Amino acid sequence: MAKTNISKKPVKDEAKILQADLDELEWYIDDFSTFLPLAVCTLNPLGIIVNVNKAFEVLTGYSVLDIVREPLSVVFLEKEAVGKMEEKAKQKGISKTELTAISKNGRKIVTTVSIAARKDKKGVFIGYFVAMTDITELKNLQMNLEGQVARKTKELQEKLADLEKFAKLVVGRELKMIELKNKIKEMEKADKI
């Protein structure tokens, strides 16, 4: 039987094509992550940060080198809440709440945080995706509006109290006038007799 010479060239060509496709996909994901205005990071199963996007760096002031290999709780004021969110996401798939992020320079940032469990193709838990949205301005606006509503409510309550006093005074005066008119009528009747 003669040996057939199976060419390895098609396998090498296919591997190059697959590698080029993989490189392009990685470039696309990196480019998209850089463009995305939402602060995103990925965590390993222990809650340790393994990657962050540019929006995360801008929001928190932490560079990739500063924050990778740190627990996510480093970023937030509410340390225990982060652990509870991770546990809830692991059990239920996703967890969302409001937390205060502390930037590298100490600035407090009110954020909405979503944590989703990551799983591989077989459904095995491999970590988390975390997304953060800065809602500091919205919270400040909300507090200002609540303050304005409270002031206006107080003003209205004071005016209502004044109106009630005035109404009592007017009603009291009116009752006194009716009483006097009745006395006058009685006196006039008594004079006629």
Phi and psi in degrees as GROMACS dihedral restraints (atoms count N, CA, C in turn):
[ dihedral_restraints ]
;  ai    aj    ak    al  type     phi  dphi    fc
    3     4     5     6     1   -87.2    20    10
    4     5     6     7     1   142.1    20    10
    6     7     8     9     1   -74.7    20    10
    7     8     9    10     1   134.7    20    10
    9    10    11    12     1   -97.0    20    10
   10    11    12    13     1   137.9    20    10
   12    13    14    15     1   -90.1    20    10
   13    14    15    16     1   101.2    20    10
   15    16    17    18     1   -85.3    20    10
   16    17    18    19     1   123.7    20    10
   18    19    20    21     1   -77.1    20    10
   19    20    21    22     1   133.7    20    10
   21    22    23    24     1   -90.2    20    10
   22    23    24    25     1    -1.1    20    10
   24    25    26    27     1   -62.5    20    10
   25    26    27    28     1   -46.1    20    10
   27    28    29    30     1   -60.0    20    10
   28    29    30    31     1   -34.9    20    10
   30    31    32    33     1   -67.2    20    10
   31    32    33    34     1   -42.5    20    10
   33    34    35    36     1   -64.8    20    10
   34    35    36    37     1   -41.1    20    10
   36    37    38    39     1   -63.5    20    10
   37    38    39    40     1   -42.4    20    10
   39    40    41    42     1   -65.3    20    10
   40    41    42    43     1   -40.0    20    10
   42    43    44    45     1   -63.9    20    10
   43    44    45    46     1   -40.0    20    10
   45    46    47    48     1   -64.4    20    10
   46    47    48    49     1   -42.8    20    10
   48    49    50    51     1   -62.9    20    10
   49    50    51    52     1   -44.8    20    10
   51    52    53    54     1   -64.1    20    10
   52    53    54    55     1   -39.8    20    10
   54    55    56    57     1   -65.2    20    10
   55    56    57    58     1   -41.2    20    10
   57    58    59    60     1   -63.5    20    10
   58    59    60    61     1   -42.1    20    10
   60    61    62    63     1   -62.7    20    10
   61    62    63    64     1   -42.6    20    10
   63    64    65    66     1   -64.1    20    10
   64    65    66    67     1   -44.1    20    10
   66    67    68    69     1   -61.4    20    10
   67    68    69    70     1   -42.3    20    10
   69    70    71    72     1   -65.8    20    10
   70    71    72    73     1   -40.5    20    10
   72    73    74    75     1   -64.4    20    10
   73    74    75    76     1   -43.2    20    10
   75    76    77    78     1   -62.3    20    10
   76    77    78    79     1   -42.5    20    10
   78    79    80    81     1   -61.5    20    10
   79    80    81    82     1   -44.5    20    10
   81    82    83    84     1   -60.6    20    10
   82    83    84    85     1   -46.9    20    10
   84    85    86    87     1   -63.8    20    10
   85    86    87    88     1   -43.9    20    10
   87    88    89    90     1   -62.9    20    10
   88    89    90    91     1   -43.4    20    10
   90    91    92    93     1   -64.3    20    10
   91    92    93    94     1   -44.5    20    10
   93    94    95    96     1   -64.3    20    10
   94    95    96    97     1   -43.1    20    10
   96    97    98    99     1   -61.8    20    10
   97    98    99   100     1   -39.6    20    10
   99   100   101   102     1   -66.5    20    10
  100   101   102   103     1   -39.1    20    10
  102   103   104   105     1   -72.1    20    10
  103   104   105   106     1   -35.6    20    10
  105   106   107   108     1   -56.6    20    10
  106   107   108   109     1   122.8    20    10
  108   109   110   111     1   -78.3    20    10
  109   110   111   112     1    -5.0    20    10
  111   112   113   114     1   -88.2    20    10
  112   113   114   115     1   129.0    20    10
  114   115   116   117     1   -71.3    20    10
  115   116   117   118     1   121.7    20    10
  117   118   119   120     1  -132.5    20    10
  118   119   120   121     1   142.9    20    10
  120   121   122   123     1  -143.9    20    10
  121   122   123   124     1   161.6    20    10
  123   124   125   126     1  -117.5    20    10
  124   125   126   127     1   146.1    20    10
  126   127   128   129     1  -122.5    20    10
  127   128   129   130     1   151.8    20    10
  129   130   131   132     1   -80.8    20    10
  130   131   132   133     1   177.8    20    10
  132   133   134   135     1   -60.8    20    10
  133   134   135   136     1   -19.6    20    10
  135   136   137   138     1   -89.9    20    10
  136   137   138   139     1     2.1    20    10
  138   139   140   141     1    83.6    20    10
  139   140   141   142     1    18.0    20    10
  141   142   143   144     1   -91.9    20    10
  142   143   144   145     1   134.3    20    10
  144   145   146   147     1   -70.0    20    10
  145   146   147   148     1   128.0    20    10
  147   148   149   150     1  -113.2    20    10
  148   149   150   151     1   -17.3    20    10
  150   151   152   153     1  -163.3    20    10
  151   152   153   154     1   148.0    20    10
  153   154   155   156     1  -136.8    20    10
  154   155   156   157     1   155.5    20    10
  156   157   158   159     1   -97.4    20    10
  157   158   159   160     1   176.1    20    10
  159   160   161   162     1   -61.6    20    10
  160   161   162   163     1   -39.7    20    10
  162   163   164   165     1   -62.7    20    10
  163   164   165   166     1   -34.6    20    10
  165   166   167   168     1   -63.4    20    10
  166   167   168   169     1   -44.6    20    10
  168   169   170   171     1   -61.9    20    10
  169   170   171   172     1   -43.7    20    10
  171   172   173   174     1   -65.4    20    10
  172   173   174   175     1   -44.9    20    10
  174   175   176   177     1   -64.7    20    10
  175   176   177   178     1   -46.1    20    10
  177   178   179   180     1   -94.9    20    10
  178   179   180   181     1   -20.2    20    10
  180   181   182   183     1    83.0    20    10
  181   182   183   184     1    -5.1    20    10
  183   184   185   186     1   -87.2    20    10
  184   185   186   187     1   132.1    20    10
  186   187   188   189     1   -82.8    20    10
  187   188   189   190     1   168.2    20    10
  189   190   191   192     1   -55.0    20    10
  190   191   192   193     1   -44.1    20    10
  192   193   194   195     1   -65.4    20    10
  193   194   195   196     1   -32.0    20    10
  195   196   197   198     1   -70.5    20    10
  196   197   198   199     1   -38.7    20    10
  198   199   200   201     1  -107.3    20    10
  199   200   201   202     1   -27.3    20    10
  201   202   203   204     1   -61.2    20    10
  202   203   204   205     1   138.2    20    10
  204   205   206   207     1    81.9    20    10
  205   206   207   208     1     8.1    20    10
  207   208   209   210     1  -103.4    20    10
  208   209   210   211     1   152.1    20    10
  210   211   212   213     1   -71.2    20    10
  211   212   213   214     1   150.1    20    10
  213   214   215   216     1   -58.5    20    10
  214   215   216   217     1   -31.5    20    10
  216   217   218   219     1   -59.7    20    10
  217   218   219   220     1   -20.7    20    10
  219   220   221   222     1   -59.3    20    10
  220   221   222   223     1   -30.9    20    10
  222   223   224   225     1   -80.3    20    10
  223   224   225   226     1   -18.4    20    10
  225   226   227   228     1  -117.5    20    10
  226   227   228   229     1   150.0    20    10
  228   229   230   231     1   -69.2    20    10
  229   230   231   232     1   -40.4    20    10
  231   232   233   234     1   -89.0    20    10
  232   233   234   235     1    78.8    20    10
  234   235   236   237     1   -59.5    20    10
  235   236   237   238     1   -47.0    20    10
  237   238   239   240     1   -65.7    20    10
  238   239   240   241     1   -35.1    20    10
  240   241   242   243     1   -62.9    20    10
  241   242   243   244     1   -34.2    20    10
  243   244   245   246     1   -62.7    20    10
  244   245   246   247     1   -47.0    20    10
  246   247   248   249     1   -60.5    20    10
  247   248   249   250     1   -40.8    20    10
  249   250   251   252     1   -65.4    20    10
  250   251   252   253     1   -39.2    20    10
  252   253   254   255     1   -63.9    20    10
  253   254   255   256     1   -43.7    20    10
  255   256   257   258     1   -60.9    20    10
  256   257   258   259     1   -44.2    20    10
  258   259   260   261     1   -63.6    20    10
  259   260   261   262     1   -43.0    20    10
  261   262   263   264     1   -63.6    20    10
  262   263   264   265     1   -42.3    20    10
  264   265   266   267     1   -63.5    20    10
  265   266   267   268     1   -39.6    20    10
  267   268   269   270     1   -63.7    20    10
  268   269   270   271     1   -38.8    20    10
  270   271   272   273     1   -81.3    20    10
  271   272   273   274     1   -42.2    20    10
  273   274   275   276     1  -108.4    20    10
  274   275   276   277     1    -6.3    20    10
  276   277   278   279     1   101.2    20    10
  277   278   279   280     1   -34.3    20    10
  279   280   281   282     1  -153.9    20    10
  280   281   282   283     1   152.2    20    10
  282   283   284   285     1  -145.1    20    10
  283   284   285   286     1   139.1    20    10
  285   286   287   288     1  -140.4    20    10
  286   287   288   289     1   135.2    20    10
  288   289   290   291     1  -160.8    20    10
  289   290   291   292     1   178.5    20    10
  291   292   293   294     1  -103.3    20    10
  292   293   294   295     1   127.7    20    10
  294   295   296   297     1  -135.7    20    10
  295   296   297   298     1   158.9    20    10
  297   298   299   300     1   -99.5    20    10
  298   299   300   301     1   113.6    20    10
  300   301   302   303     1   -83.6    20    10
  301   302   303   304     1   147.1    20    10
  303   304   305   306     1  -114.8    20    10
  304   305   306   307     1   116.0    20    10
  306   307   308   309     1   -70.7    20    10
  307   308   309   310     1   169.9    20    10
  309   310   311   312     1   -57.6    20    10
  310   311   312   313     1   -34.2    20    10
  312   313   314   315     1   -90.8    20    10
  313   314   315   316     1     8.3    20    10
  315   316   317   318     1    92.7    20    10
  316   317   318   319     1     1.4    20    10
  318   319   320   321     1   -71.7    20    10
  319   320   321   322     1   135.5    20    10
  321   322   323   324     1   -87.0    20    10
  322   323   324   325     1   131.9    20    10
  324   325   326   327     1  -127.8    20    10
  325   326   327   328     1   116.7    20    10
  327   328   329   330     1   -76.9    20    10
  328   329   330   331     1   126.2    20    10
  330   331   332   333     1  -132.3    20    10
  331   332   333   334     1   154.1    20    10
  333   334   335   336     1   -98.0    20    10
  334   335   336   337     1   126.4    20    10
  336   337   338   339     1  -117.9    20    10
  337   338   339   340     1   130.5    20    10
  339   340   341   342     1  -118.7    20    10
  340   341   342   343     1   131.6    20    10
  342   343   344   345     1  -123.5    20    10
  343   344   345   346     1   127.3    20    10
  345   346   347   348     1  -121.6    20    10
  346   347   348   349     1   140.3    20    10
  348   349   350   351     1   -70.7    20    10
  349   350   351   352     1   139.2    20    10
  351   352   353   354     1  -102.5    20    10
  352   353   354   355     1   137.5    20    10
  354   355   356   357     1  -133.2    20    10
  355   356   357   358     1   151.8    20    10
  357   358   359   360     1   -83.2    20    10
  358   359   360   361     1  -175.8    20    10
  360   361   362   363     1   -58.4    20    10
  361   362   363   364     1   -28.7    20    10
  363   364   365   366     1   -88.3    20    10
  364   365   366   367     1     0.2    20    10
  366   367   368   369     1    85.1    20    10
  367   368   369   370     1    12.7    20    10
  369   370   371   372     1   -84.0    20    10
  370   371   372   373     1   131.0    20    10
  372   373   374   375     1   -62.9    20    10
  373   374   375   376     1   126.6    20    10
  375   376   377   378     1  -125.9    20    10
  376   377   378   379     1     1.5    20    10
  378   379   380   381     1   147.0    20    10
  379   380   381   382     1  -154.7    20    10
  381   382   383   384     1  -137.9    20    10
  382   383   384   385     1   153.2    20    10
  384   385   386   387     1  -105.6    20    10
  385   386   387   388     1   138.6    20    10
  387   388   389   390     1  -128.0    20    10
  388   389   390   391     1   133.0    20    10
  390   391   392   393     1  -125.4    20    10
  391   392   393   394     1   136.9    20    10
  393   394   395   396     1  -127.6    20    10
  394   395   396   397     1   135.6    20    10
  396   397   398   399     1  -122.5    20    10
  397   398   399   400     1   128.2    20    10
  399   400   401   402     1   -75.3    20    10
  400   401   402   403     1   117.0    20    10
  402   403   404   405     1  -118.3    20    10
  403   404   405   406     1    21.5    20    10
  405   406   407   408     1   -57.4    20    10
  406   407   408   409     1   -48.5    20    10
  408   409   410   411     1   -62.4    20    10
  409   410   411   412     1   -41.1    20    10
  411   412   413   414     1   -63.0    20    10
  412   413   414   415     1   -41.4    20    10
  414   415   416   417     1   -65.2    20    10
  415   416   417   418     1   -41.8    20    10
  417   418   419   420     1   -63.0    20    10
  418   419   420   421     1   -43.3    20    10
  420   421   422   423     1   -61.7    20    10
  421   422   423   424     1   -44.2    20    10
  423   424   425   426     1   -60.4    20    10
  424   425   426   427     1   -45.4    20    10
  426   427   428   429     1   -64.2    20    10
  427   428   429   430     1   -40.4    20    10
  429   430   431   432     1   -62.3    20    10
  430   431   432   433     1   -44.3    20    10
  432   433   434   435     1   -64.8    20    10
  433   434   435   436     1   -41.3    20    10
  435   436   437   438     1   -63.2    20    10
  436   437   438   439     1   -38.1    20    10
  438   439   440   441     1   -64.1    20    10
  439   440   441   442     1   -42.7    20    10
  441   442   443   444     1   -64.2    20    10
  442   443   444   445     1   -42.2    20    10
  444   445   446   447     1   -62.8    20    10
  445   446   447   448     1   -42.4    20    10
  447   448   449   450     1   -63.1    20    10
  448   449   450   451     1   -43.0    20    10
  450   451   452   453     1   -64.0    20    10
  451   452   453   454     1   -45.3    20    10
  453   454   455   456     1   -64.8    20    10
  454   455   456   457     1   -38.5    20    10
  456   457   458   459     1   -63.0    20    10
  457   458   459   460     1   -43.2    20    10
  459   460   461   462     1   -62.8    20    10
  460   461   462   463     1   -44.2    20    10
  462   463   464   465     1   -59.2    20    10
  463   464   465   466     1   -45.2    20    10
  465   466   467   468     1   -64.7    20    10
  466   467   468   469     1   -39.1    20    10
  468   469   470   471     1   -64.3    20    10
  469   470   471   472     1   -39.7    20    10
  471   472   473   474     1   -64.6    20    10
  472   473   474   475     1   -43.0    20    10
  474   475   476   477     1   -65.3    20    10
  475   476   477   478     1   -38.6    20    10
  477   478   479   480     1   -64.0    20    10
  478   479   480   481     1   -40.5    20    10
  480   481   482   483     1   -63.2    20    10
  481   482   483   484     1   -42.2    20    10
  483   484   485   486     1   -62.6    20    10
  484   485   486   487     1   -42.6    20    10
  486   487   488   489     1   -63.6    20    10
  487   488   489   490     1   -39.4    20    10
  489   490   491   492     1   -64.6    20    10
  490   491   492   493     1   -40.5    20    10
  492   493   494   495     1   -62.3    20    10
  493   494   495   496     1   -44.8    20    10
  495   496   497   498     1   -62.9    20    10
  496   497   498   499     1   -42.6    20    10
  498   499   500   501     1   -62.6    20    10
  499   500   501   502     1   -43.0    20    10
  501   502   503   504     1   -61.6    20    10
  502   503   504   505     1   -42.3    20    10
  504   505   506   507     1   -62.8    20    10
  505   506   507   508     1   -46.9    20    10
  507   508   509   510     1   -65.1    20    10
  508   509   510   511     1   -45.2    20    10
  510   511   512   513     1   -64.5    20    10
  511   512   513   514     1   -41.6    20    10
  513   514   515   516     1   -62.1    20    10
  514   515   516   517     1   -43.1    20    10
  516   517   518   519     1   -64.8    20    10
  517   518   519   520     1   -42.7    20    10
  519   520   521   522     1   -62.5    20    10
  520   521   522   523     1   -43.4    20    10
  522   523   524   525     1   -63.5    20    10
  523   524   525   526     1   -39.7    20    10
  525   526   527   528     1   -63.3    20    10
  526   527   528   529     1   -41.2    20    10
  528   529   530   531     1   -64.9    20    10
  529   530   531   532     1   -41.5    20    10
  531   532   533   534     1   -62.6    20    10
  532   533   534   535     1   -42.0    20    10
  534   535   536   537     1   -61.9    20    10
  535   536   537   538     1   -44.0    20    10
  537   538   539   540     1   -65.2    20    10
  538   539   540   541     1   -41.6    20    10
  540   541   542   543     1   -60.8    20    10
  541   542   543   544     1   -42.0    20    10
  543   544   545   546     1   -64.1    20    10
  544   545   546   547     1   -39.9    20    10
  546   547   548   549     1   -64.4    20    10
  547   548   549   550     1   -40.8    20    10
  549   550   551   552     1   -61.4    20    10
  550   551   552   553     1   -45.1    20    10
  552   553   554   555     1   -61.2    20    10
  553   554   555   556     1   -42.6    20    10
  555   556   557   558     1   -62.9    20    10
  556   557   558   559     1   -40.9    20    10
  558   559   560   561     1   -66.3    20    10
  559   560   561   562     1   -40.2    20    10
  561   562   563   564     1   -64.6    20    10
  562   563   564   565     1   -39.0    20    10
  564   565   566   567     1   -65.9    20    10
  565   566   567   568     1   -39.7    20    10
  567   568   569   570     1   -67.5    20    10
  568   569   570   571     1   -35.0    20    10
  570   571   572   573     1   -69.5    20    10
  571   572   573   574     1   -31.0    20    10
  573   574   575   576     1   -75.0    20    10
  574   575   576   577     1   -21.8    20    10
